């Protein structure tokens, strides 16, 4: 299943509104740290292996599209 993800700085956490997820991270965008943190948070939220989460678009943007295999979505 594909999700639109909006990333913002702040205390770590995830808010869900339909297929849109708002993910807050304290990590900097330097050296891909923010993207890694977002993927780790999503993996914990969906109880999946981080390797199963695919970043489809938005690697350098606050708006991202990620894909999680359907059998792992709740």
Buried (B, 14 or more C-beta within 10 A) or exposed (E): EEBBBBBEEEEEEBEEEEEEBBBBBEBEEEEEEBBEBBBBBBBEBBEBEEEBBEBEEBEEEEEBBBEBEEEBEE
